[in-house]
């Protein structure tokens, strides 16, 4: 009777061990997918930041042509909206990745990305104000 009970316990233990290994494999696969999603989101964020920096540089270079600066600022505002959409998509990918990983660093990275978006918005607002000032000055000089 003890041998049968021991055999049953061994069978249950082997079954639990198999289930645990399967669970660990599943979690590893989810972590791998999460890491790939995070890398993809990071790449999108880096590309968006680079494009936003290029847009800011472009804006400062065309400030001398007041009317052209206003037109370019409108175009850049549209492009920045597209960048924000890409950043929002990257944020969604990050959110999905953080659900499978309880990693505090991913939360810190999200805060950094949010701060960068805020900084880009402030820089764009400052560039708009400068463009508007340049337009006003050019109109004033023209009058």
N, CA, C and O atoms as a GROMACS GRO file, in nm:
protein
  572
    1UNK      N    1   0.084  -0.120   0.000
    1UNK     CA    2   0.000   0.000   0.000
    1UNK      C    3   0.088   0.126   0.000
    1UNK      O    4   0.059   0.222  -0.071
    2UNK      N    5   0.196   0.125   0.080
    2UNK     CA    6   0.287   0.240   0.082
    2UNK      C    7   0.360   0.254  -0.051
    2UNK      O    8   0.385   0.366  -0.096
    3UNK      N    9   0.392   0.144  -0.113
    3UNK     CA   10   0.461   0.148  -0.243
    3UNK      C   11   0.368   0.212  -0.346
    3UNK      O   12   0.412   0.292  -0.428
    4UNK      N   13   0.241   0.176  -0.344
    4UNK     CA   14   0.145   0.233  -0.438
    4UNK      C   15   0.128   0.382  -0.412
    4UNK      O   16   0.121   0.463  -0.504
    5UNK      N   17   0.123   0.417  -0.285
    5UNK     CA   18   0.108   0.559  -0.249
    5UNK      C   19   0.233   0.638  -0.291
    5UNK      O   20   0.223   0.749  -0.343
    6UNK      N   21   0.351   0.577  -0.268
    6UNK     CA   22   0.476   0.641  -0.308
    6UNK      C   23   0.482   0.655  -0.460
    6UNK      O   24   0.525   0.758  -0.511
    7UNK      N   25   0.440   0.555  -0.531
    7UNK     CA   26   0.437   0.560  -0.677
    7UNK      C   27   0.342   0.671  -0.724
    7UNK      O   28   0.374   0.746  -0.816
    8UNK      N   29   0.227   0.681  -0.661
    8UNK     CA   30   0.130   0.786  -0.697
    8UNK      C   31   0.189   0.924  -0.669
    8UNK      O   32   0.172   1.016  -0.749
    9UNK      N   33   0.257   0.937  -0.556
    9UNK     CA   34   0.320   1.066  -0.523
    9UNK      C   35   0.430   1.100  -0.623
    9UNK      O   36   0.444   1.216  -0.663
   10UNK      N   37   0.507   1.001  -0.662
   10UNK     CA   38   0.613   1.024  -0.760
   10UNK      C   39   0.553   1.068  -0.894
   10UNK      O   40   0.604   1.157  -0.962
   11UNK      N   41   0.443   1.004  -0.930
   11UNK     CA   42   0.375   1.039  -1.056
   11UNK      C   43   0.324   1.183  -1.049
   11UNK      O   44   0.340   1.260  -1.143
   12UNK      N   45   0.262   1.218  -0.934
   12UNK     CA   46   0.212   1.356  -0.918
   12UNK      C   47   0.329   1.454  -0.921
   12UNK      O   48   0.319   1.560  -0.984
   13UNK      N   49   0.439   1.420  -0.853
   13UNK     CA   50   0.555   1.509  -0.852
   13UNK      C   51   0.609   1.528  -0.993
   13UNK      O   52   0.640   1.640  -1.033
   14UNK      N   53   0.621   1.421  -1.069
   14UNK     CA   54   0.670   1.430  -1.207
   14UNK      C   55   0.575   1.515  -1.291
   14UNK      O   56   0.618   1.594  -1.374
   15UNK      N   57   0.445   1.498  -1.267
   15UNK     CA   58   0.344   1.577  -1.339
   15UNK      C   59   0.358   1.725  -1.304
   15UNK      O   60   0.355   1.811  -1.393
   16UNK      N   61   0.374   1.756  -1.176
   16UNK     CA   62   0.391   1.896  -1.131
   16UNK      C   63   0.519   1.956  -1.190
   16UNK      O   64   0.523   2.071  -1.232
   17UNK      N   65   0.625   1.872  -1.190
   17UNK     CA   66   0.753   1.919  -1.243
   17UNK      C   67   0.740   1.951  -1.392
   17UNK      O   68   0.793   2.052  -1.438
   18UNK      N   69   0.670   1.866  -1.466
   18UNK     CA   70   0.648   1.890  -1.609
   18UNK      C   71   0.568   2.017  -1.630
   18UNK      O   72   0.600   2.098  -1.717
   19UNK      N   73   0.463   2.034  -1.550
   19UNK     CA   74   0.380   2.156  -1.561
   19UNK      C   75   0.462   2.281  -1.529
   19UNK      O   76   0.451   2.383  -1.597
   20UNK      N   77   0.543   2.272  -1.424
   20UNK     CA   78   0.626   2.386  -1.385
   20UNK      C   79   0.723   2.423  -1.497
   20UNK      O   80   0.741   2.540  -1.529
   21UNK      N   81   0.786   2.320  -1.557
   21UNK     CA   82   0.879   2.345  -1.667
   21UNK      C   83   0.806   2.407  -1.784
   21UNK      O   84   0.858   2.500  -1.846
   22UNK      N   85   0.689   2.358  -1.814
   22UNK     CA   86   0.609   2.415  -1.923
   22UNK      C   87   0.574   2.560  -1.894
   22UNK      O   88   0.581   2.645  -1.982
   23UNK      N   89   0.538   2.589  -1.768
   23UNK     CA   90   0.506   2.726  -1.728
   23UNK      C   91   0.627   2.817  -1.741
   23UNK      O   92   0.615   2.930  -1.788
   24UNK      N   93   0.743   2.767  -1.700
   24UNK     CA   94   0.866   2.846  -1.710
   24UNK      C   95   0.898   2.872  -1.858
   24UNK      O   96   0.937   2.983  -1.894
   25UNK      N   97   0.883   2.770  -1.942
   25UNK     CA   98   0.908   2.789  -2.086
   25UNK      C   99   0.813   2.892  -2.144
   25UNK      O  100   0.854   2.976  -2.225
   26UNK      N  101   0.688   2.886  -2.103
   26UNK     CA  102   0.590   2.985  -2.151
   26UNK      C  103   0.629   3.125  -2.108
   26UNK      O  104   0.625   3.218  -2.187
   27UNK      N  105   0.666   3.140  -1.981
   27UNK     CA  106   0.708   3.272  -1.931
   27UNK      C  107   0.832   3.322  -2.004
   27UNK      O  108   0.841   3.441  -2.035
   28UNK      N  109   0.926   3.232  -2.030
   28UNK     CA  110   1.047   3.274  -2.105
   28UNK      C  111   1.010   3.322  -2.244
   28UNK      O  112   1.062   3.423  -2.292
   29UNK      N  113   0.920   3.251  -2.309
   29UNK     CA  114   0.876   3.293  -2.443
   29UNK      C  115   0.808   3.429  -2.437
   29UNK      O  116   0.829   3.514  -2.524
   30UNK      N  117   0.725   3.450  -2.333
   30UNK     CA  118   0.659   3.580  -2.318
   30UNK      C  119   0.761   3.690  -2.290
   30UNK      O  120   0.747   3.801  -2.341
   31UNK      N  121   0.863   3.659  -2.210
   31UNK     CA  122   0.966   3.758  -2.182
   31UNK      C  123   1.044   3.792  -2.309
   31UNK      O  124   1.078   3.908  -2.332
   32UNK      N  125   1.072   3.690  -2.392
   32UNK     CA  126   1.141   3.715  -2.519
   32UNK      C  127   1.057   3.805  -2.609
   32UNK      O  128   1.108   3.899  -2.670
   33UNK      N  129   0.926   3.776  -2.616
   33UNK     CA  130   0.837   3.860  -2.696
   33UNK      C  131   0.832   4.001  -2.640
   33UNK      O  132   0.831   4.099  -2.715
   34UNK      N  133   0.830   4.012  -2.509
   34UNK     CA  134   0.829   4.143  -2.443
   34UNK      C  135   0.956   4.220  -2.477
   34UNK      O  136   0.951   4.339  -2.506
   35UNK      N  137   1.069   4.153  -2.472
   35UNK     CA  138   1.196   4.219  -2.504
   35UNK      C  139   1.198   4.267  -2.648
   35UNK      O  140   1.246   4.377  -2.677
   36UNK      N  141   1.147   4.185  -2.740
   36UNK     CA  142   1.141   4.226  -2.881
   36UNK      C  143   1.050   4.347  -2.898
   36UNK      O  144   1.082   4.440  -2.972
   37UNK      N  145   0.936   4.345  -2.829
   37UNK     CA  146   0.844   4.460  -2.837
   37UNK      C  147   0.909   4.584  -2.781
   37UNK      O  148   0.895   4.692  -2.837
   38UNK      N  149   0.981   4.570  -2.670
   38UNK     CA  150   1.050   4.684  -2.609
   38UNK      C  151   1.156   4.738  -2.705
   38UNK      O  152   1.169   4.860  -2.720
   39UNK      N  153   1.235   4.648  -2.769
   39UNK     CA  154   1.337   4.694  -2.863
   39UNK      C  155   1.273   4.768  -2.979
   39UNK      O  156   1.323   4.872  -3.023
   40UNK      N  157   1.163   4.716  -3.028
   40UNK     CA  158   1.092   4.782  -3.138
   40UNK      C  159   1.043   4.920  -3.095
   40UNK      O  160   1.056   5.017  -3.169
   41UNK      N  161   0.987   4.927  -2.975
   41UNK     CA  162   0.938   5.055  -2.923
   41UNK      C  163   1.054   5.151  -2.903
   41UNK      O  164   1.041   5.270  -2.931
   42UNK      N  165   1.165   5.101  -2.854
   42UNK     CA  166   1.282   5.186  -2.832
   42UNK      C  167   1.334   5.240  -2.964
   42UNK      O  168   1.371   5.357  -2.975
   43UNK      N  169   1.338   5.155  -3.065
   43UNK     CA  170   1.381   5.200  -3.197
   43UNK      C  171   1.290   5.308  -3.253
   43UNK      O  172   1.336   5.406  -3.310
   44UNK      N  173   1.162   5.288  -3.237
   44UNK     CA  174   1.065   5.389  -3.283
   44UNK      C  175   1.083   5.518  -3.206
   44UNK      O  176   1.075   5.627  -3.264
   45UNK      N  177   1.106   5.509  -3.076
   45UNK     CA  178   1.126   5.628  -2.994
   45UNK      C  179   1.252   5.702  -3.036
   45UNK      O  180   1.251   5.825  -3.049
   46UNK      N  181   1.361   5.629  -3.059
   46UNK     CA  182   1.487   5.692  -3.100
   46UNK      C  183   1.470   5.761  -3.236
   46UNK      O  184   1.517   5.873  -3.256
   47UNK      N  185   1.403   5.692  -3.329
   47UNK     CA  186   1.380   5.752  -3.460
   47UNK      C  187   1.293   5.876  -3.449
   47UNK      O  188   1.318   5.976  -3.517
   48UNK      N  189   1.193   5.871  -3.364
   48UNK     CA  190   1.106   5.987  -3.345
   48UNK      C  191   1.181   6.102  -3.283
   48UNK      O  192   1.162   6.217  -3.323
   49UNK      N  193   1.267   6.074  -3.186
   49UNK     CA  194   1.346   6.180  -3.124
   49UNK      C  195   1.442   6.241  -3.225
   49UNK      O  196   1.460   6.363  -3.228
   50UNK      N  197   1.503   6.158  -3.307
   50UNK     CA  198   1.596   6.209  -3.409
   50UNK      C  199   1.521   6.297  -3.509
   50UNK      O  200   1.571   6.404  -3.547
   51UNK      N  201   1.404   6.254  -3.550
   51UNK     CA  202   1.326   6.333  -3.645
   51UNK      C  203   1.282   6.464  -3.580
   51UNK      O  204   1.286   6.569  -3.645
   52UNK      N  205   1.242   6.461  -3.455
   52UNK     CA  206   1.201   6.583  -3.386
   52UNK      C  207   1.319   6.679  -3.373
   52UNK      O  208   1.302   6.800  -3.390
   53UNK      N  209   1.436   6.628  -3.344
   53UNK     CA  210   1.555   6.712  -3.335
   53UNK      C  211   1.586   6.775  -3.471
   53UNK      O  212   1.622   6.892  -3.479
   54UNK      N  213   1.573   6.696  -3.577
   54UNK     CA  214   1.596   6.749  -3.712
   54UNK      C  215   1.495   6.858  -3.746
   54UNK      O  216   1.530   6.958  -3.808
   55UNK      N  217   1.371   6.838  -3.705
   55UNK     CA  218   1.269   6.939  -3.729
   55UNK      C  219   1.300   7.069  -3.654
   55UNK      O  220   1.282   7.178  -3.709
   56UNK      N  221   1.345   7.058  -3.533
   56UNK     CA  222   1.381   7.176  -3.456
   56UNK      C  223   1.497   7.251  -3.522
   56UNK      O  224   1.496   7.374  -3.528
   57UNK      N  225   1.596   7.179  -3.571
   57UNK     CA  226   1.710   7.241  -3.639
   57UNK      C  227   1.663   7.312  -3.766
   57UNK      O  228   1.704   7.424  -3.794
   58UNK      N  229   1.578   7.246  -3.841
   58UNK     CA  230   1.524   7.304  -3.963
   58UNK      C  231   1.452   7.435  -3.933
   58UNK      O  232   1.467   7.533  -4.006
   59UNK      N  233   1.373   7.435  -3.827
   59UNK     CA  234   1.297   7.554  -3.789
   59UNK      C  235   1.390   7.672  -3.760
   59UNK      O  236   1.362   7.784  -3.802
   60UNK      N  237   1.501   7.647  -3.688
   60UNK     CA  238   1.592   7.758  -3.656
   60UNK      C  239   1.663   7.811  -3.780
   60UNK      O  240   1.696   7.929  -3.786
   61UNK      N  241   1.687   7.725  -3.879
   61UNK     CA  242   1.757   7.767  -4.000
   61UNK      C  243   1.669   7.853  -4.092
   61UNK      O  244   1.722   7.936  -4.166
   62UNK      N  245   1.539   7.836  -4.088
   62UNK     CA  246   1.453   7.912  -4.179
   62UNK      C  247   1.390   8.034  -4.113
   62UNK      O  248   1.305   8.099  -4.172
   63UNK      N  249   1.433   8.065  -3.990
   63UNK     CA  250   1.377   8.179  -3.919
   63UNK      C  251   1.396   8.311  -3.994
   63UNK      O  252   1.314   8.401  -3.981
   64UNK      N  253   1.504   8.324  -4.073
   64UNK     CA  254   1.533   8.448  -4.145
   64UNK      C  255   1.425   8.478  -4.251
   64UNK      O  256   1.398   8.596  -4.276
   65UNK      N  257   1.366   8.381  -4.310
   65UNK     CA  258   1.257   8.403  -4.406
   65UNK      C  259   1.125   8.392  -4.333
   65UNK      O  260   1.072   8.282  -4.318
   66UNK      N  261   1.070   8.504  -4.285
   66UNK     CA  262   0.955   8.504  -4.194
   66UNK      C  263   0.834   8.432  -4.251
   66UNK      O  264   0.775   8.350  -4.181
   67UNK      N  265   0.795   8.458  -4.373
   67UNK     CA  266   0.678   8.392  -4.430
   67UNK      C  267   0.704   8.243  -4.450
   67UNK      O  268   0.617   8.160  -4.424
   68UNK      N  269   0.822   8.210  -4.496
   68UNK     CA  270   0.858   8.069  -4.516
   68UNK      C  271   0.862   7.997  -4.382
   68UNK      O  272   0.824   7.880  -4.373
   69UNK      N  273   0.908   8.066  -4.277
   69UNK     CA  274   0.915   8.004  -4.145
   69UNK      C  275   0.777   7.967  -4.095
   69UNK      O  276   0.759   7.861  -4.034
   70UNK      N  277   0.678   8.053  -4.120
   70UNK     CA  278   0.541   8.023  -4.077
   70UNK      C  279   0.487   7.899  -4.148
   70UNK      O  280   0.424   7.814  -4.086
   71UNK      N  281   0.512   7.889  -4.279
   71UNK     CA  282   0.466   7.772  -4.354
   71UNK      C  283   0.536   7.644  -4.308
   71UNK      O  284   0.472   7.539  -4.295
   72UNK      N  285   0.664   7.653  -4.284
   72UNK     CA  286   0.740   7.536  -4.239
   72UNK      C  287   0.696   7.494  -4.099
   72UNK      O  288   0.688   7.375  -4.069
   73UNK      N  289   0.668   7.594  -4.014
   73UNK     CA  290   0.623   7.562  -3.878
   73UNK      C  291   0.492   7.483  -3.883
   73UNK      O  292   0.473   7.389  -3.805
   74UNK      N  293   0.402   7.520  -3.975
   74UNK     CA  294   0.276   7.446  -3.988
   74UNK      C  295   0.303   7.303  -4.035
   74UNK      O  296   0.242   7.208  -3.986
   75UNK      N  297   0.394   7.289  -4.129
   75UNK     CA  298   0.430   7.155  -4.179
   75UNK      C  299   0.494   7.072  -4.068
   75UNK      O  300   0.465   6.953  -4.052
   76UNK      N  301   0.581   7.136  -3.991
   76UNK     CA  302   0.648   7.064  -3.883
   76UNK      C  303   0.550   7.027  -3.773
   76UNK      O  304   0.564   6.922  -3.709
   77UNK      N  305   0.452   7.111  -3.751
   77UNK     CA  306   0.350   7.079  -3.652
   77UNK      C  307   0.276   6.951  -3.692
   77UNK      O  308   0.247   6.866  -3.609
   78UNK      N  309   0.247   6.940  -3.823
   78UNK     CA  310   0.182   6.818  -3.872
   78UNK      C  311   0.275   6.697  -3.853
   78UNK      O  312   0.231   6.591  -3.807
   79UNK      N  313   0.401   6.713  -3.888
   79UNK     CA  314   0.496   6.603  -3.872
   79UNK      C  315   0.514   6.567  -3.725
   79UNK      O  316   0.527   6.450  -3.690
   80UNK      N  317   0.515   6.669  -3.638
   80UNK     CA  318   0.527   6.641  -3.495
   80UNK      C  319   0.405   6.564  -3.446
   80UNK      O  320   0.417   6.478  -3.359
   81UNK      N  321   0.287   6.595  -3.501
   81UNK     CA  322   0.167   6.518  -3.468
   81UNK      C  323   0.185   6.371  -3.507
   81UNK      O  324   0.147   6.281  -3.433
   82UNK      N  325   0.243   6.350  -3.624
   82UNK     CA  326   0.272   6.212  -3.667
   82UNK      C  327   0.372   6.145  -3.572
   82UNK      O  328   0.358   6.028  -3.538
   83UNK      N  329   0.472   6.222  -3.531
   83UNK     CA  330   0.571   6.168  -3.437
   83UNK      C  331   0.503   6.132  -3.306
   83UNK      O  332   0.531   6.028  -3.246
   84UNK      N  333   0.413   6.220  -3.261
   84UNK     CA  334   0.341   6.190  -3.137
   84UNK      C  335   0.261   6.062  -3.151
   84UNK      O  336   0.253   5.982  -3.057
   85UNK      N  337   0.201   6.041  -3.268
   85UNK     CA  338   0.126   5.916  -3.290
   85UNK      C  339   0.220   5.797  -3.282
   85UNK      O  340   0.187   5.694  -3.223
   86UNK      N  341   0.339   5.811  -3.342
   86UNK     CA  342   0.437   5.701  -3.335
   86UNK      C  343   0.481   5.678  -3.190
   86UNK      O  344   0.496   5.565  -3.145
   87UNK      N  345   0.502   5.790  -3.118
   87UNK     CA  346   0.540   5.777  -2.978
   87UNK      C  347   0.428   5.712  -2.897
   87UNK      O  348   0.454   5.632  -2.807
   88UNK      N  349   0.304   5.747  -2.930
   88UNK     CA  350   0.191   5.685  -2.860
   88UNK      C  351   0.188   5.535  -2.890
   88UNK      O  352   0.161   5.454  -2.801
   89UNK      N  353   0.215   5.498  -3.016
   89UNK     CA  354   0.220   5.356  -3.051
   89UNK      C  355   0.335   5.288  -2.976
   89UNK      O  356   0.321   5.175  -2.928
   90UNK      N  357   0.448   5.357  -2.966
   90UNK     CA  358   0.560   5.301  -2.891
   90UNK      C  359   0.523   5.286  -2.743
   90UNK      O  360   0.559   5.188  -2.678
   91UNK      N  361   0.451   5.384  -2.691
   91UNK     CA  362   0.405   5.376  -2.552
   91UNK      C  363   0.314   5.255  -2.532
   91UNK      O  364   0.323   5.185  -2.431
   92UNK      N  365   0.226   5.229  -2.630
   92UNK     CA  366   0.137   5.114  -2.620
   92UNK      C  367   0.217   4.984  -2.622
   92UNK      O  368   0.187   4.891  -2.547
   93UNK      N  369   0.319   4.978  -2.706
   93UNK     CA  370   0.405   4.859  -2.709
   93UNK      C  371   0.478   4.842  -2.576
   93UNK      O  372   0.492   4.731  -2.524
   94UNK      N  373   0.523   4.954  -2.520
   94UNK     CA  374   0.590   4.947  -2.391
   94UNK      C  375   0.494   4.901  -2.282
   94UNK      O  376   0.531   4.824  -2.194
   95UNK      N  377   0.370   4.950  -2.288
   95UNK     CA  378   0.271   4.911  -2.188
   95UNK      C  379   0.246   4.761  -2.196
   95UNK      O  380   0.236   4.693  -2.093
   96UNK      N  381   0.235   4.709  -2.319
   96UNK     CA  382   0.214   4.566  -2.336
   96UNK      C  383   0.334   4.487  -2.283
   96UNK      O  384   0.318   4.381  -2.222
   97UNK      N  385   0.454   4.537  -2.308
   97UNK     CA  386   0.575   4.469  -2.260
   97UNK      C  387   0.582   4.472  -2.108
   97UNK      O  388   0.624   4.374  -2.046
   98UNK      N  389   0.541   4.583  -2.047
   98UNK     CA  390   0.551   4.592  -1.902
   98UNK      C  391   0.450   4.504  -1.830
   98UNK      O  392   0.466   4.475  -1.712
   99UNK      N  393   0.343   4.462  -1.902
   99UNK     CA  394   0.246   4.372  -1.840
   99UNK      C  395   0.306   4.234  -1.818
   99UNK      O  396   0.270   4.165  -1.723
  100UNK      N  397   0.396   4.192  -1.904
  100UNK     CA  398   0.457   4.060  -1.889
  100UNK      C  399   0.585   4.066  -1.808
  100UNK      O  400   0.640   3.963  -1.768
  101UNK      N  401   0.633   4.187  -1.783
  101UNK     CA  402   0.755   4.204  -1.702
  101UNK      C  403   0.726   4.300  -1.590
  101UNK      O  404   0.676   4.410  -1.613
  102UNK      N  405   0.758   4.261  -1.470
  102UNK     CA  406   0.737   4.347  -1.354
  102UNK      C  407   0.868   4.419  -1.325
  102UNK      O  408   0.919   4.418  -1.213
  103UNK      N  409   0.921   4.480  -1.429
  103UNK     CA  410   1.052   4.544  -1.423
  103UNK      C  411   1.034   4.693  -1.400
  103UNK      O  412   0.975   4.761  -1.484
  104UNK      N  413   1.083   4.745  -1.291
  104UNK     CA  414   1.067   4.887  -1.258
  104UNK      C  415   1.139   4.977  -1.358
  104UNK      O  416   1.101   5.093  -1.374
  105UNK      N  417   1.241   4.926  -1.424
  105UNK     CA  418   1.313   5.011  -1.519
  105UNK      C  419   1.227   5.046  -1.639
  105UNK      O  420   1.245   5.154  -1.696
  106UNK      N  421   1.134   4.959  -1.678
  106UNK     CA  422   1.048   4.993  -1.792
  106UNK      C  423   0.957   5.110  -1.756
  106UNK      O  424   0.924   5.190  -1.843
  107UNK      N  425   0.916   5.119  -1.630
  107UNK     CA  426   0.834   5.232  -1.585
  107UNK      C  427   0.918   5.360  -1.590
  107UNK      O  428   0.869   5.465  -1.631
  108UNK      N  429   1.044   5.352  -1.549
  108UNK     CA  430   1.133   5.467  -1.553
  108UNK      C  431   1.155   5.512  -1.697
  108UNK      O  432   1.156   5.632  -1.725
  109UNK      N  433   1.171   5.417  -1.788
  109UNK     CA  434   1.189   5.451  -1.929
  109UNK      C  435   1.065   5.520  -1.984
  109UNK      O  436   1.077   5.613  -2.065
  110UNK      N  437   0.948   5.477  -1.943
  110UNK     CA  438   0.824   5.541  -1.988
  110UNK      C  439   0.819   5.685  -1.940
  110UNK      O  440   0.780   5.775  -2.014
  111UNK      N  441   0.860   5.708  -1.815
  111UNK     CA  442   0.861   5.844  -1.762
  111UNK      C  443   0.960   5.930  -1.840
  111UNK      O  444   0.933   6.047  -1.867
  112UNK      N  445   1.074   5.874  -1.875
  112UNK     CA  446   1.174   5.947  -1.953
  112UNK      C  447   1.118   5.983  -2.090
  112UNK      O  448   1.137   6.095  -2.138
  113UNK      N  449   1.050   5.889  -2.153
  113UNK     CA  450   0.990   5.914  -2.284
  113UNK      C  451   0.883   6.022  -2.273
  113UNK      O  452   0.875   6.109  -2.360
  114UNK      N  453   0.801   6.017  -2.170
  114UNK     CA  454   0.698   6.119  -2.150
  114UNK      C  455   0.762   6.256  -2.130
  114UNK      O  456   0.715   6.355  -2.184
  115UNK      N  457   0.869   6.260  -2.051
  115UNK     CA  458   0.939   6.387  -2.028
  115UNK      C  459   0.997   6.440  -2.159
  115UNK      O  460   0.996   6.561  -2.183
  116UNK      N  461   1.049   6.351  -2.244
  116UNK     CA  462   1.106   6.393  -2.373
  116UNK      C  463   0.996   6.450  -2.463
  116UNK      O  464   1.017   6.551  -2.530
  117UNK      N  465   0.880   6.385  -2.464
  117UNK     CA  466   0.768   6.436  -2.544
  117UNK      C  467   0.730   6.575  -2.494
  117UNK      O  468   0.707   6.666  -2.574
  118UNK      N  469   0.723   6.591  -2.362
  118UNK     CA  470   0.690   6.722  -2.304
  118UNK      C  471   0.794   6.825  -2.343
  118UNK      O  472   0.760   6.938  -2.377
  119UNK      N  473   0.921   6.786  -2.339
  119UNK     CA  474   1.029   6.876  -2.376
  119UNK      C  475   1.016   6.915  -2.524
  119UNK      O  476   1.032   7.031  -2.559
  120UNK      N  477   0.987   6.817  -2.610
  120UNK     CA  478   0.970   6.846  -2.753
  120UNK      C  479   0.852   6.940  -2.775
  120UNK      O  480   0.859   7.030  -2.860
  121UNK      N  481   0.745   6.921  -2.700
  121UNK     CA  482   0.630   7.011  -2.712
  121UNK      C  483   0.669   7.152  -2.671
  121UNK      O  484   0.631   7.249  -2.736
  122UNK      N  485   0.746   7.164  -2.561
  122UNK     CA  486   0.789   7.296  -2.516
  122UNK      C  487   0.882   7.361  -2.619
  122UNK      O  488   0.871   7.480  -2.646
  123UNK      N  489   0.972   7.281  -2.675
  123UNK     CA  490   1.062   7.335  -2.776
  123UNK      C  491   0.986   7.378  -2.901
  123UNK      O  492   1.017   7.481  -2.961
  124UNK      N  493   0.886   7.300  -2.940
  124UNK     CA  494   0.806   7.337  -3.056
  124UNK      C  495   0.729   7.465  -3.027
  124UNK      O  496   0.720   7.553  -3.113
  125UNK      N  497   0.674   7.477  -2.907
  125UNK     CA  498   0.600   7.599  -2.871
  125UNK      C  499   0.694   7.719  -2.874
  125UNK      O  500   0.657   7.826  -2.923
  126UNK      N  501   0.815   7.702  -2.821
  126UNK     CA  502   0.913   7.810  -2.823
  126UNK      C  503   0.949   7.845  -2.967
  126UNK      O  504   0.961   7.963  -3.001
  127UNK      N  505   0.966   7.745  -3.052
  127UNK     CA  506   0.999   7.770  -3.193
  127UNK      C  507   0.883   7.841  -3.262
  127UNK      O  508   0.906   7.930  -3.344
  128UNK      N  509   0.760   7.804  -3.231
  128UNK     CA  510   0.644   7.872  -3.289
  128UNK      C  511   0.642   8.019  -3.248
  128UNK      O  512   0.619   8.108  -3.330
  129UNK      N  513   0.668   8.042  -3.118
  129UNK     CA  514   0.670   8.180  -3.070
  129UNK      C  515   0.779   8.260  -3.141
  129UNK      O  516   0.757   8.375  -3.178
  130UNK      N  517   0.894   8.200  -3.159
  130UNK     CA  518   1.004   8.269  -3.228
  130UNK      C  519   0.967   8.294  -3.374
  130UNK      O  520   0.997   8.400  -3.429
  131UNK      N  521   0.902   8.196  -3.438
  131UNK     CA  522   0.860   8.213  -3.577
  131UNK      C  523   0.756   8.324  -3.586
  131UNK      O  524   0.760   8.405  -3.679
  132UNK      N  525   0.662   8.327  -3.492
  132UNK     CA  526   0.561   8.431  -3.492
  132UNK      C  527   0.625   8.567  -3.470
  132UNK      O  528   0.585   8.665  -3.534
  133UNK      N  529   0.723   8.576  -3.381
  133UNK     CA  530   0.795   8.701  -3.359
  133UNK      C  531   0.868   8.743  -3.485
  133UNK      O  532   0.865   8.860  -3.523
  134UNK      N  533   0.933   8.648  -3.551
  134UNK     CA  534   1.006   8.679  -3.674
  134UNK      C  535   0.910   8.727  -3.782
  134UNK      O  536   0.941   8.820  -3.856
  135UNK      N  537   0.793   8.664  -3.792
  135UNK     CA  538   0.692   8.705  -3.890
  135UNK      C  539   0.646   8.847  -3.858
  135UNK      O  540   0.634   8.931  -3.948
  136UNK      N  541   0.619   8.872  -3.730
  136UNK     CA  542   0.573   9.005  -3.690
  136UNK      C  543   0.680   9.110  -3.719
  136UNK      O  544   0.648   9.218  -3.768
  137UNK      N  545   0.806   9.078  -3.691
  137UNK     CA  546   0.914   9.172  -3.718
  137UNK      C  547   0.929   9.195  -3.868
  137UNK      O  548   0.950   9.308  -3.912
  138UNK      N  549   0.918   9.090  -3.946
  138UNK     CA  550   0.930   9.104  -4.091
  138UNK      C  551   0.816   9.187  -4.146
  138UNK      O  552   0.837   9.270  -4.235
  139UNK      N  553   0.697   9.167  -4.095
  139UNK     CA  554   0.582   9.246  -4.140
  139UNK      C  555   0.599   9.392  -4.097
  139UNK      O  556   0.566   9.485  -4.171
  140UNK      N  557   0.652   9.408  -3.975
  140UNK     CA  558   0.674   9.544  -3.925
  140UNK      C  559   0.777   9.616  -4.011
  140UNK      O  560   0.760   9.733  -4.045
  141UNK      N  561   0.883   9.546  -4.045
  141UNK     CA  562   0.985   9.607  -4.130
  141UNK      C  563   0.934   9.631  -4.270
  141UNK      O  564   0.971   9.728  -4.335
  142UNK      N  565   0.849   9.543  -4.317
  142UNK     CA  566   0.791   9.558  -4.451
  142UNK      C  567   0.697   9.677  -4.456
  142UNK      O  568   0.684   9.744  -4.559
  143UNK      N  569   0.630   9.704  -4.343
  143UNK     CA  570   0.536   9.816  -4.338
  143UNK      C  571   0.612   9.943  -4.316
  143UNK      O  572   0.553  10.051  -4.308
   0.00000   0.00000   0.00000
